[in-house]
Amino acid sequence: MSDYSVKIKRSDDLKKRVFISICLNGKRTKEYTGLKIGLDIKPNYATSVYERDKQLQVLEYEFRKAIDIGNYPPTSEINHTFVEEEVSIRKAFQSALNQKLISNLNTRYKQNLTKVHSAFIIYLGEENLDNPISTLNVQEVQNFLNQFQSSNTYYMDKRRDLGVLLSKINNLYDLNINLIKKTERRKPKSVLHQTYDEKQIHLVLNYLKKAHENLYLCCLLSYGCFLRPHFEVRKLKGRHFKNDFSEIHLSGEENKSGRVRVTPIPKYVKEAIIERARKLLPNQNLFTGTADYFNENYFSKAWSRQAKKMRELGLLNENQTIYSFRHTAAINVYKKTKDLHILQQLLGHSDMIVTLKYLRGLGVHNADELKHVMPEL
C-alpha cells in the first residue's frame, strides 16, 4: 500500500477555490475535481458552502479509495469512462452571475452585472446559448459593446461589467477566455467628482447644514473621515463609534476593501455628530435612529435636489458631486503630506495601486512620501 495522506482544504468564502491536498510517496498535488479518477465531482461549481463541503468530503473519499486500489495517480493506460462536456454559454454566464450575486458586493454593482448579463444573453439569441463557451468569439463581444456608444464612459462601464463575468467564468471552469482584453478600449473623459476649493467647501457645507442636516452630516463624514457616502456613511450605527467618538471602526464586510478599517474622527466632525451619536444604541443608525437604514438612493436623491439649488446660487459647479468631498480630502492630504501609505489607509483602499490610480484620476501624477495630516475645515 502506498504511503499517502489526503487532506481537505476548505473555505467559507465561495469566491475562493477549494481542493484536496494529496501527499503520495513524498509528492504533493492538488485536486479540484474528480476528473482524474473518472468521476464527475466538482466542489467549486457548488452554489453554497454547505453543498461544496459535502462534495469535498466525497472527493476526499473517492481519491482515498482510488489510491488504495491503484487507480491514482492516473497513467496513460487508464481508460476513463467519464468525459467532461464543455460548459455551455448559458450555463457559464448564469453560474458566473450567481457567484457574483452571493458575493459581498454593493447592490448597485450587482444590478449592473445583472443588466449586462441579461443584455448579452438577449443579444446572443436563444439559438446560440447552448453552444460551448469556447465558441464565443471576440467579434461577438465587440459587436455587443458597440451598442453602448452614447459615451466612452458608458461603453467602458459595460466592457468592465461583461469582463467581470468572463473573468469569473475563467475562475469557475479553469478556462482562459481573454475576449475582453481584445476588445476596443475607449478613454473616458474625467469629468465627474471635480474637487472643491477651500472657500467653496465652506460655502457648500454651510448651505447643506441649513437645508438638509442628514446630507450635511453625510458630506462632512465623507470629507473628514474619507468614508464612501452611499455604503459606509449611510450604514453607520452606534457600535461603529469608538474611543469617545474619536474613531470609526468598520469590519471587513462593512467597507469596500474587505478589511477591518479604523478611521479617525476630526474634532469638527465629532462636534457635528456628537449630539446624535451619544443617543444611539449599538444597533441604531446615525440617520434613521432605528435599526434600519435609509434606502441606497437616499443620499443620491437628496443631493440631486440640493445640487440643483446650489448651482442656481452659484455655489456648485456642474461636475461636483457628493463624492467630490472624499476626493477633495484625498487631494488635500496628498498636497500637504505626499504620504501614499497613510492616504491608502485613510481611503480604505486594499492596494496601493488603487490609490495611485485614484490620484492620477484626480490629476495628480507625482507620488513622493512624507507625513500624515487629516483634512481640516
C-alpha positions as CSV (number, residue, x, y, z in Angstrom):
1,M,0.0,0.0,0.0
2,S,1.3,3.5,-0.9
3,D,2.4,5.9,1.8
4,Y,-0.1,8.8,1.4
5,S,-2.3,11.4,3.1
6,V,-5.3,13.2,1.8
7,K,-6.5,16.5,3.4
8,I,-9.4,18.8,2.6
9,K,-8.6,22.5,2.0
10,R,-11.9,24.3,2.5
11,S,-13.0,27.9,2.9
12,D,-16.2,29.7,4.0
13,D,-15.6,32.1,1.1
14,L,-17.3,30.9,-2.1
15,K,-15.0,33.3,-4.1
16,K,-12.0,31.1,-3.1
17,R,-11.4,27.8,-4.7
18,V,-11.2,24.7,-2.6
19,F,-9.4,21.4,-3.2
20,I,-8.0,18.3,-1.6
21,S,-4.2,18.1,-1.0
22,I,-2.6,14.7,-1.7
23,C,0.8,13.7,-0.5
24,L,1.7,10.4,-2.2
25,N,5.2,8.9,-1.8
26,G,6.6,12.3,-1.0
27,K,5.0,14.1,-3.9
28,R,2.3,16.7,-3.1
29,T,-0.5,17.5,-5.6
30,K,-3.8,19.4,-5.5
31,E,-7.0,18.0,-7.0
32,Y,-10.0,20.3,-7.6
33,T,-12.3,17.8,-9.3
34,G,-12.7,14.0,-9.7
35,L,-11.9,14.0,-13.4
36,K,-8.5,12.2,-12.9
37,I,-10.3,9.2,-11.4
38,G,-13.2,9.4,-13.9
39,L,-15.8,10.9,-11.6
40,D,-17.9,14.0,-12.1
41,I,-17.3,15.6,-8.7
42,K,-16.8,19.4,-8.9
43,P,-17.0,21.1,-5.5
44,N,-16.1,24.6,-6.9
45,Y,-19.2,24.5,-9.0
46,A,-21.4,24.4,-5.9
47,T,-23.6,27.4,-5.1
48,S,-23.4,27.1,-1.3
49,V,-20.7,26.4,1.2
50,Y,-22.7,23.5,2.6
51,E,-23.1,21.8,-0.7
52,R,-19.4,22.4,-1.5
53,D,-18.3,20.9,1.8
54,K,-20.3,17.8,1.1
55,Q,-18.8,17.4,-2.4
56,L,-15.3,17.9,-0.9
57,Q,-15.9,15.1,1.5
58,V,-17.0,12.8,-1.3
59,L,-13.9,13.9,-3.3
60,E,-11.6,13.0,-0.5
61,Y,-13.2,9.6,0.0
62,E,-13.1,8.7,-3.7
63,F,-9.4,9.7,-4.0
64,R,-8.5,7.6,-1.0
65,K,-10.3,4.7,-2.5
66,A,-8.6,5.2,-5.9
67,I,-5.2,5.3,-4.3
68,D,-5.9,2.2,-2.3
69,I,-6.8,0.1,-5.3
70,G,-4.1,1.6,-7.5
71,N,-6.2,3.9,-9.8
72,Y,-4.3,7.0,-8.8
73,P,-2.1,8.6,-9.9
74,P,-3.5,8.0,-13.4
75,T,-1.4,6.5,-16.2
76,S,-1.8,6.7,-19.9
77,E,-3.2,3.2,-19.9
78,I,-6.2,4.1,-17.7
79,N,-9.4,4.5,-19.7
80,H,-11.8,7.0,-18.1
81,T,-15.4,6.3,-18.7
82,F,-16.4,9.8,-17.8
83,V,-15.6,12.5,-20.4
84,E,-16.4,16.1,-19.3
85,E,-18.6,18.0,-21.6
86,E,-17.7,21.6,-22.2
87,V,-20.0,24.0,-20.4
88,S,-22.5,26.0,-22.5
89,I,-22.5,29.7,-22.8
90,R,-25.9,29.8,-21.0
91,K,-24.6,27.8,-18.0
92,A,-21.3,29.6,-17.8
93,F,-22.7,33.1,-17.7
94,Q,-25.5,32.1,-15.3
95,S,-23.1,30.4,-12.9
96,A,-20.8,33.4,-13.0
97,L,-23.6,35.8,-12.3
98,N,-24.9,33.7,-9.5
99,Q,-21.5,33.6,-7.8
100,K,-21.3,37.4,-8.0
101,L,-24.8,37.9,-6.6
102,I,-23.9,36.0,-3.5
103,S,-20.6,37.9,-3.0
104,N,-20.1,40.8,-0.7
105,L,-20.7,43.5,-3.4
106,N,-22.8,46.6,-3.2
107,T,-26.4,46.4,-4.5
108,R,-25.8,48.8,-7.5
109,Y,-22.8,46.8,-8.7
110,K,-24.9,43.6,-8.6
111,Q,-27.6,45.3,-10.5
112,N,-25.1,46.4,-13.2
113,L,-23.8,42.9,-13.6
114,T,-27.4,41.5,-13.8
115,K,-28.2,44.1,-16.5
116,V,-25.2,43.4,-18.7
117,H,-25.8,39.6,-18.3
118,S,-29.4,39.9,-19.5
119,A,-28.5,42.2,-22.3
120,F,-25.7,39.9,-23.5
121,I,-27.9,36.8,-23.3
122,I,-30.6,38.5,-25.4
123,Y,-28.0,39.8,-27.9
124,L,-26.6,36.3,-28.5
125,G,-30.0,34.8,-29.0
126,E,-31.6,31.6,-27.7
127,E,-30.3,29.6,-30.7
128,N,-26.6,30.2,-29.6
129,L,-26.8,29.8,-25.8
130,D,-26.3,26.1,-25.7
131,N,-23.1,26.3,-27.7
132,P,-19.9,25.6,-25.8
133,I,-18.4,28.6,-24.1
134,S,-15.3,28.2,-26.3
135,T,-17.3,29.1,-29.4
136,L,-17.8,32.6,-28.1
137,N,-15.5,35.0,-30.1
138,V,-14.2,38.5,-29.8
139,Q,-16.2,39.9,-32.7
140,E,-19.5,38.9,-31.0
141,V,-18.4,40.6,-27.8
142,Q,-17.2,43.7,-29.7
143,N,-20.5,44.0,-31.6
144,F,-22.4,43.7,-28.4
145,L,-20.3,46.5,-26.8
146,N,-20.8,48.7,-29.8
147,Q,-24.4,49.1,-28.8
148,F,-23.3,51.3,-25.9
149,Q,-21.6,54.2,-27.7
150,S,-23.5,57.2,-26.3
151,S,-20.3,58.0,-24.3
152,N,-16.9,56.4,-23.8
153,T,-17.7,56.1,-20.1
154,Y,-20.9,54.2,-20.8
155,Y,-19.1,51.9,-23.2
156,M,-16.2,51.2,-20.7
157,D,-18.7,50.6,-17.9
158,K,-20.4,47.8,-20.0
159,R,-17.0,46.5,-21.0
160,R,-15.9,46.3,-17.4
161,D,-19.1,44.6,-16.2
162,L,-19.0,42.0,-19.0
163,G,-15.3,41.4,-18.3
164,V,-16.1,40.7,-14.6
165,L,-18.4,37.9,-15.7
166,L,-15.9,36.4,-18.2
167,S,-13.2,36.6,-15.5
168,K,-15.5,34.7,-13.1
169,I,-16.2,32.1,-15.8
170,N,-12.4,31.6,-16.2
171,N,-12.1,31.0,-12.5
172,L,-15.1,28.6,-12.2
173,Y,-14.2,26.4,-15.2
174,D,-10.4,26.7,-15.3
175,L,-10.6,28.4,-18.7
176,N,-8.5,31.1,-20.3
177,I,-11.0,33.3,-22.2
178,N,-9.4,36.7,-22.8
179,L,-12.0,38.2,-25.1
180,I,-12.5,41.4,-23.2
181,K,-8.8,42.3,-23.4
182,K,-9.0,42.0,-27.2
183,T,-11.9,44.4,-27.5
184,E,-11.6,48.1,-28.1
185,R,-10.7,50.4,-25.2
186,R,-12.1,53.9,-25.1
187,K,-10.7,56.6,-22.8
188,P,-13.5,58.1,-20.7
189,K,-13.4,61.8,-20.0
190,S,-12.6,62.6,-16.4
191,V,-15.5,65.0,-15.7
192,L,-17.2,63.7,-12.5
193,H,-16.2,64.4,-8.9
194,Q,-14.5,67.7,-9.5
195,T,-12.9,68.8,-6.3
196,Y,-13.8,71.8,-4.2
197,D,-11.5,74.7,-3.5
198,E,-11.1,75.8,0.2
199,K,-13.6,78.7,0.1
200,Q,-16.2,76.7,-1.8
201,I,-16.2,73.7,0.5
202,H,-17.1,76.1,3.4
203,L,-20.0,77.6,1.4
204,V,-21.4,74.3,0.3
205,L,-21.3,72.7,3.7
206,N,-22.8,75.8,5.4
207,Y,-25.6,75.7,2.8
208,L,-26.3,72.0,3.4
209,K,-26.2,72.4,7.2
210,K,-29.3,74.6,6.9
211,A,-31.0,72.9,4.0
212,H,-30.6,69.2,4.8
213,E,-29.0,68.1,8.0
214,N,-28.6,64.4,7.1
215,L,-27.0,65.3,3.8
216,Y,-24.7,67.8,5.6
217,L,-23.5,65.1,8.1
218,C,-23.0,62.6,5.2
219,C,-20.8,65.0,3.3
220,L,-18.9,66.0,6.4
221,L,-18.2,62.4,7.3
222,S,-17.2,61.7,3.7
223,Y,-14.8,64.7,3.7
224,G,-13.4,64.4,7.2
225,C,-13.3,60.6,7.6
226,F,-12.8,59.6,3.9
227,L,-15.9,57.3,4.0
228,R,-17.9,56.4,0.9
229,P,-21.3,58.1,1.3
230,H,-23.7,55.6,-0.1
231,F,-22.3,52.5,1.5
232,E,-20.1,53.3,4.6
233,V,-21.6,56.6,5.8
234,R,-25.3,55.6,5.2
235,K,-24.9,52.4,7.3
236,L,-23.1,53.9,10.3
237,K,-24.5,52.7,13.6
238,G,-23.8,53.4,17.3
239,R,-21.5,50.4,17.5
240,H,-19.1,51.9,14.9
241,F,-18.1,54.9,17.1
242,K,-15.3,54.0,19.4
243,N,-12.9,55.7,21.9
244,D,-15.2,58.5,23.0
245,F,-16.3,59.2,19.4
246,S,-12.8,59.8,18.2
247,E,-12.7,56.8,15.8
248,I,-15.0,54.9,13.4
249,H,-14.4,51.1,13.3
250,L,-15.7,49.1,10.3
251,S,-15.5,45.3,9.8
252,G,-14.3,43.8,6.5
253,E,-17.9,43.3,5.5
254,E,-18.8,46.9,6.1
255,N,-16.3,48.5,3.7
256,K,-15.2,48.0,0.1
257,S,-11.6,46.9,0.9
258,G,-12.9,43.8,2.7
259,R,-10.5,44.5,5.6
260,V,-11.0,45.9,9.1
261,R,-10.9,49.7,8.8
262,V,-10.3,52.3,11.6
263,T,-10.5,55.9,10.6
264,P,-10.0,58.9,13.0
265,I,-12.8,61.4,13.5
266,P,-11.5,65.0,13.3
267,K,-12.7,67.4,16.0
268,Y,-15.0,69.4,13.7
269,V,-16.8,66.2,12.6
270,K,-17.1,64.9,16.2
271,E,-18.7,68.2,17.2
272,A,-21.2,67.9,14.4
273,I,-22.3,64.3,15.2
274,I,-21.8,64.0,18.9
275,E,-25.3,65.0,20.0
276,R,-26.9,62.4,17.7
277,A,-24.3,59.7,18.2
278,R,-24.4,59.8,22.0
279,K,-28.1,58.8,22.0
280,L,-27.6,55.8,19.8
281,L,-27.8,52.2,20.9
282,P,-25.2,49.9,19.3
283,N,-27.6,48.8,16.5
284,Q,-29.3,52.2,15.8
285,N,-28.4,54.0,12.6
286,L,-27.0,57.5,12.8
287,F,-29.5,58.9,10.3
288,T,-32.7,57.0,11.0
289,G,-32.3,56.5,14.7
290,T,-33.6,52.9,14.2
291,A,-32.1,49.5,13.3
292,D,-32.9,50.2,9.6
293,Y,-31.0,52.3,7.1
294,F,-32.3,54.7,4.5
295,N,-32.5,53.1,1.1
296,E,-29.4,53.1,-1.2
297,N,-30.6,56.1,-3.2
298,Y,-31.5,58.3,-0.3
299,F,-28.4,60.5,-0.4
300,S,-28.2,60.5,-4.2
301,K,-31.8,61.9,-4.5
302,A,-31.2,64.4,-1.7
303,W,-28.0,65.6,-3.3
304,S,-29.7,65.9,-6.7
305,R,-32.3,68.2,-5.3
306,Q,-29.9,70.3,-3.3
307,A,-27.2,70.4,-6.0
308,K,-29.7,72.0,-8.4
309,K,-30.4,74.8,-6.0
310,M,-26.7,75.3,-5.2
311,R,-25.9,75.6,-8.9
312,E,-28.6,78.2,-9.3
313,L,-27.0,80.1,-6.4
314,G,-23.5,79.8,-7.9
315,L,-22.2,77.6,-5.1
316,L,-21.6,74.5,-7.1
317,N,-20.0,73.6,-10.4
318,E,-21.6,71.2,-12.9
319,N,-19.2,68.3,-12.2
320,Q,-19.1,68.5,-8.5
321,T,-20.8,65.6,-6.7
322,I,-21.3,64.1,-3.3
323,Y,-18.2,62.1,-3.9
324,S,-16.2,65.3,-4.5
325,F,-15.9,65.7,-0.7
326,R,-14.0,62.4,-0.4
327,H,-11.9,63.3,-3.4
328,T,-11.1,66.8,-2.2
329,A,-10.0,65.3,1.2
330,A,-7.7,62.9,-0.7
331,I,-6.1,65.7,-2.7
332,N,-5.7,67.9,0.4
333,V,-3.9,65.2,2.3
334,Y,-1.7,64.4,-0.7
335,K,-0.7,68.0,-1.2
336,K,0.2,68.5,2.4
337,T,1.9,65.2,3.1
338,K,2.7,63.3,-0.1
339,D,2.3,60.2,2.1
340,L,0.8,57.5,-0.1
341,H,0.8,54.8,2.6
342,I,-1.2,56.9,5.0
343,L,-3.5,58.0,2.2
344,Q,-4.2,54.4,1.2
345,Q,-5.2,53.6,4.8
346,L,-7.4,56.7,5.1
347,L,-9.2,56.0,1.8
348,G,-9.7,52.3,2.7
349,H,-8.0,51.0,-0.5
350,S,-6.9,47.4,-0.4
351,D,-4.0,48.0,-2.7
352,M,-1.5,50.9,-3.2
353,I,-2.1,50.6,-7.0
354,V,-5.7,51.6,-6.4
355,T,-4.6,54.7,-4.5
356,L,-2.1,55.7,-7.3
357,K,-4.9,55.3,-9.9
358,Y,-7.2,57.3,-7.7
359,L,-4.8,60.2,-7.5
360,R,-4.0,60.1,-11.2
361,G,-7.7,60.2,-12.0
362,L,-7.8,63.4,-10.0
363,G,-4.9,64.9,-11.9
364,V,-2.1,64.1,-9.5
365,H,0.9,62.4,-11.2
366,N,3.9,62.6,-8.8
367,A,4.0,60.4,-5.8
368,D,6.5,61.1,-3.0
369,E,6.1,60.0,0.6
370,L,6.2,62.4,3.6
371,K,3.9,62.8,6.7
372,H,0.3,62.3,7.9
373,V,-2.3,65.0,8.3
374,M,-6.1,65.0,8.4
375,P,-8.1,67.3,6.1
376,E,-9.2,70.4,8.0
377,L,-12.0,72.9,7.7
